């Protein structure tokens, strides 16, 4: 077992293009967060948002660099792990980092009026952040990629996997989680109950993909059947492991984000209740003073 783990970890893939871009994004975010905190010490940038954003980038680096990309075209379960990291963990963490809100706060008044606000009010952003549109987009990408010849083609084409498939999964996930979990400025924001229903309904296509892959009696993707496996499970067992990961882990991960969303909702309701109580107390105090 130890030898298998060492063999797996001993194979690495490093893409300088991806590494440089992830590092540049992290540096730009930290610079903007520091600038906001320095210019507005009375309202500094939220450290939790910074931690979420950097954690999302770290998960992207783990998925794109190191052993996972080195074995992603050999073992299906590794390829599925990459997808789960990007779609279910990295994307929502980046959304919770509130990069659009940070962009708004670090911008000058002129840039806000002429760039940021017009961008947020543009038709493409209004459509792209509609929760119904993003739900169907995310579900469509999940079903369309896994159940069409595109997946097998991307597995056999490194550039297609790197520059089409992986970005497609990431962008679909970012657009889906942005109006559901995000605290950024948005043209419209769905009610908490609607967002909760959206995440519950998203479990259906996610579970469907995992179940079909797990229960399939034949190998679905010829690229994995033809892969040279120096160790590990056979192709069909590897496929069942990948389907099981998709089927089981998404239920756990989505449940976690639903609990996060519920916690945020209750906290916002508690803050709103405190504001209402304070306003009522102030009105009572004012009435008492005027009656004297």
C-alpha positions as CSV (number, residue, x, y, z in Angstrom):
1,X,0.0,0.0,0.0
2,X,2.8,2.4,0.9
3,X,4.5,1.7,-2.4
4,X,1.4,2.5,-4.3
5,X,1.0,5.8,-2.5
6,X,4.6,6.6,-3.2
7,X,4.3,5.7,-6.8
8,X,1.2,7.9,-7.2
9,X,2.8,10.9,-5.4
10,X,6.1,10.4,-7.3
11,X,4.5,11.3,-10.7
12,X,4.0,15.1,-11.0
13,X,2.7,17.5,-13.7
14,X,3.6,21.1,-13.6
15,X,2.2,23.7,-16.0
16,X,4.0,27.1,-15.7
17,X,1.1,28.9,-17.4
18,X,-1.4,27.7,-14.8
19,X,1.0,28.3,-11.9
20,X,1.9,31.8,-12.9
21,X,-1.8,32.8,-13.5
22,X,-2.9,31.4,-10.1
23,X,-0.1,33.2,-8.3
24,X,-0.8,36.4,-10.1
25,X,-4.5,36.2,-9.2
26,X,-3.6,35.6,-5.5
27,X,-1.1,38.6,-5.5
28,X,-3.7,40.9,-7.1
29,X,-6.4,39.9,-4.6
30,X,-4.1,40.4,-1.6
31,X,-3.0,43.8,-2.9
32,X,-6.6,44.9,-3.4
33,X,-7.6,43.6,0.1
34,X,-4.7,45.4,1.7
35,X,-5.4,48.6,-0.1
36,X,-9.1,48.5,1.0
37,X,-8.0,47.9,4.6
38,X,-5.5,50.7,4.5
39,X,-7.8,53.2,2.9
40,X,-10.8,52.3,5.0
41,X,-9.6,51.2,8.4
42,X,-13.1,51.8,9.8
43,X,-14.4,49.1,7.4
44,X,-11.4,46.7,6.6
45,X,-11.6,43.9,4.2
46,X,-13.1,40.7,5.7
47,X,-10.4,38.2,6.5
48,X,-12.8,35.3,6.1
49,X,-13.4,36.4,2.5
50,X,-9.6,36.4,1.9
51,X,-9.2,33.0,3.5
52,X,-12.0,31.6,1.3
53,X,-10.6,33.0,-1.9
54,X,-7.1,31.8,-1.2
55,X,-8.4,28.4,-0.2
56,X,-10.2,28.2,-3.5
57,X,-7.0,29.1,-5.4
58,X,-5.1,26.5,-3.4
59,X,-7.6,23.8,-4.3
60,X,-7.3,24.8,-8.0
61,X,-3.5,24.5,-7.7
62,X,-3.9,21.1,-6.2
63,X,-6.2,20.0,-9.0
64,X,-4.2,21.5,-11.8
65,X,-0.6,20.9,-10.6
66,X,1.0,17.8,-9.0
67,X,0.0,14.2,-9.0
68,X,-3.7,14.7,-10.0
69,X,-3.1,16.0,-13.5
70,X,-0.3,13.5,-14.0
71,X,-2.7,10.6,-13.5
72,X,-6.0,12.2,-14.6
73,X,-5.8,10.5,-18.0
74,X,-4.9,7.1,-16.6
75,X,-7.4,6.8,-13.7
76,X,-11.0,7.8,-14.0
77,X,-11.3,8.4,-10.2
78,X,-8.4,10.9,-10.4
79,X,-10.1,12.8,-13.2
80,X,-13.4,12.8,-11.2
81,X,-11.6,14.1,-8.2
82,X,-10.3,17.0,-10.2
83,X,-13.8,17.8,-11.3
84,X,-15.2,17.6,-7.8
85,X,-12.4,19.8,-6.4
86,X,-13.1,22.5,-9.1
87,X,-16.9,22.4,-9.2
88,X,-17.9,21.6,-5.6
89,X,-15.1,23.1,-3.5
90,X,-12.9,25.6,-5.4
91,X,-15.7,27.5,-7.2
92,X,-17.9,28.2,-4.1
93,X,-14.8,29.2,-2.1
94,X,-13.8,31.7,-4.7
95,X,-17.4,33.0,-4.8
96,X,-17.3,33.4,-1.0
97,X,-14.1,35.4,-1.5
98,X,-16.4,38.2,-3.0
99,X,-13.9,39.3,-5.7
100,X,-16.5,41.5,-7.4
101,X,-17.2,43.4,-4.2
102,X,-13.5,43.7,-3.6
103,X,-13.1,45.1,-7.2
104,X,-15.9,47.6,-6.4
105,X,-14.3,48.7,-3.1
106,X,-10.8,49.1,-4.4
107,X,-11.9,51.0,-7.5
108,X,-12.0,54.8,-7.7
109,X,-15.3,56.7,-7.9
110,X,-14.9,57.2,-11.6
111,X,-14.2,53.5,-12.2
112,X,-17.2,52.5,-10.2
113,X,-19.5,54.8,-12.1
114,X,-18.2,54.1,-15.6
115,X,-16.8,50.5,-15.4
116,X,-18.0,48.4,-12.4
117,X,-21.6,49.5,-12.1
118,X,-22.3,49.4,-15.9
119,X,-20.7,46.0,-16.0
120,X,-22.9,44.7,-13.2
121,X,-26.0,46.2,-14.9
122,X,-25.1,44.9,-18.4
123,X,-27.5,42.5,-20.0
124,X,-25.0,39.7,-20.1
125,X,-24.4,39.8,-16.4
126,X,-28.1,40.1,-15.7
127,X,-28.7,36.9,-17.7
128,X,-25.6,35.1,-16.5
129,X,-26.5,35.6,-12.8
130,X,-30.1,34.6,-13.1
131,X,-30.4,31.6,-10.7
132,X,-32.7,29.7,-13.1
133,X,-30.3,30.2,-16.0
134,X,-27.2,29.2,-14.0
135,X,-29.0,26.1,-12.6
136,X,-29.7,24.8,-16.1
137,X,-26.2,25.8,-17.3
138,X,-24.5,23.9,-14.5
139,X,-26.8,20.9,-14.9
140,X,-26.4,21.0,-18.7
141,X,-22.6,21.0,-18.4
142,X,-22.7,18.1,-16.0
143,X,-25.0,16.0,-18.2
144,X,-23.8,17.1,-21.5
145,X,-20.1,16.6,-20.9
146,X,-20.4,13.2,-19.3
147,X,-23.0,11.7,-21.6
148,X,-21.7,12.9,-25.0
149,X,-18.6,12.0,-27.1
150,X,-17.1,15.3,-26.0
151,X,-15.8,13.7,-22.7
152,X,-13.9,10.9,-24.5
153,X,-12.5,13.4,-27.0
154,X,-11.3,15.7,-24.3
155,X,-9.6,12.8,-22.5
156,X,-7.6,12.0,-25.6
157,X,-6.7,15.6,-26.3
158,X,-4.6,17.4,-23.6
159,X,-5.2,20.9,-24.9
160,X,-9.0,20.3,-25.1
161,X,-8.9,19.0,-21.5
162,X,-6.8,21.9,-20.2
163,X,-8.4,24.8,-22.2
164,X,-11.9,23.7,-22.8
165,X,-13.2,21.0,-20.5
166,X,-11.7,22.1,-17.2
167,X,-12.5,25.8,-17.7
168,X,-16.0,24.9,-18.8
169,X,-16.6,23.0,-15.5
170,X,-15.1,25.9,-13.5
171,X,-17.0,28.7,-15.2
172,X,-20.3,26.8,-15.0
173,X,-19.7,26.3,-11.3
174,X,-18.7,29.9,-10.6
175,X,-21.8,31.2,-12.4
176,X,-24.0,28.8,-10.5
177,X,-22.7,29.5,-7.0
178,X,-22.3,33.3,-7.5
179,X,-26.1,34.1,-7.1
180,X,-26.6,31.2,-4.7
181,X,-23.8,31.6,-2.2
182,X,-22.2,34.9,-3.2
183,X,-22.2,38.1,-1.2
184,X,-21.1,40.2,-4.1
185,X,-23.0,43.0,-5.8
186,X,-25.6,41.4,-8.1
187,X,-28.3,42.7,-10.4
188,X,-30.8,40.5,-8.6
189,X,-30.6,38.2,-5.7
190,X,-32.9,35.2,-5.2
191,X,-34.6,34.7,-1.8
192,X,-32.9,32.4,0.6
193,X,-35.7,29.8,0.3
194,X,-35.3,29.8,-3.5
195,X,-31.5,29.4,-3.2
196,X,-32.0,26.5,-0.8
197,X,-34.4,24.8,-3.2
198,X,-31.9,25.4,-6.1
199,X,-29.1,23.7,-4.3
200,X,-31.4,20.8,-3.3
201,X,-32.5,20.4,-6.9
202,X,-28.9,20.5,-8.1
203,X,-28.3,17.2,-6.3
204,X,-30.5,15.4,-8.8
205,X,-28.3,15.8,-11.9
206,X,-25.2,15.4,-9.8
207,X,-26.4,12.1,-8.3
208,X,-27.7,11.0,-11.7
209,X,-24.2,11.4,-13.3
210,X,-22.6,9.5,-10.4
211,X,-25.2,6.7,-10.4
212,X,-25.0,6.1,-14.2
213,X,-21.2,5.9,-14.1
214,X,-21.2,3.6,-11.0
215,X,-23.9,1.2,-12.2
216,X,-22.8,1.0,-15.8
217,X,-21.9,-2.7,-16.6
218,X,-19.5,-1.5,-19.4
219,X,-16.7,0.9,-19.7
220,X,-18.2,4.3,-20.8
221,X,-15.0,6.0,-22.0
222,X,-12.6,4.2,-24.3
223,X,-9.7,6.5,-23.2
224,X,-9.7,4.9,-19.8
225,X,-10.1,1.4,-21.2
226,X,-7.0,2.0,-23.3
227,X,-4.9,3.7,-20.6
228,X,-1.7,2.0,-19.5
229,X,-2.2,1.3,-15.8
230,X,1.0,0.5,-13.9
231,X,-1.0,-0.2,-10.7
232,X,-4.4,0.4,-9.2
233,X,-7.9,-0.9,-10.1
234,X,-8.9,-2.3,-13.4
235,X,-10.8,0.0,-15.8
236,X,-14.3,-1.1,-14.8
237,X,-13.5,-1.0,-11.1
238,X,-11.9,2.4,-11.6
239,X,-15.1,3.6,-13.2
240,X,-17.2,2.4,-10.3
241,X,-14.9,4.2,-7.9
242,X,-15.2,7.4,-9.9
243,X,-19.0,7.1,-10.0
244,X,-19.1,6.4,-6.3
245,X,-17.1,9.5,-5.6
246,X,-19.4,11.6,-7.7
247,X,-22.5,10.0,-6.2
248,X,-21.6,10.1,-2.6
249,X,-19.3,13.1,-2.1
250,X,-21.5,15.7,-3.9
251,X,-24.2,14.8,-1.4
252,X,-21.9,15.6,1.5
253,X,-20.3,18.7,-0.1
254,X,-23.6,20.2,-1.3
255,X,-25.1,19.6,2.2
256,X,-22.2,21.5,3.7
257,X,-22.8,24.5,1.4
258,X,-26.5,24.3,2.2
259,X,-25.7,24.4,6.0
260,X,-23.4,27.4,5.3
261,X,-26.1,29.2,3.4
262,X,-28.6,28.5,6.2
263,X,-26.2,29.8,8.8
264,X,-25.6,33.0,6.8
265,X,-29.3,33.4,6.5
266,X,-30.0,33.0,10.2
267,X,-27.2,35.5,11.0
268,X,-28.6,38.1,8.6
269,X,-32.1,37.6,10.1
270,X,-30.6,38.0,13.6
271,X,-28.8,41.2,12.6
272,X,-32.0,42.5,11.0
273,X,-34.0,41.7,14.1
274,X,-31.5,43.5,16.3
275,X,-31.8,46.6,14.0
276,X,-35.5,46.5,14.3
277,X,-35.4,46.1,18.1
278,X,-33.0,49.1,18.2
279,X,-35.3,51.2,16.1
280,X,-38.3,50.3,18.2
281,X,-36.4,51.0,21.4
282,X,-35.3,54.4,20.0
283,X,-38.9,55.3,19.1
284,X,-40.1,54.3,22.6
285,X,-37.4,56.4,24.2
286,X,-38.3,59.4,21.9
287,X,-42.0,59.0,22.7
288,X,-41.2,58.9,26.5
289,X,-39.1,62.1,26.3
290,X,-41.7,64.0,24.3
291,X,-44.5,63.0,26.6
292,X,-42.7,64.4,29.7
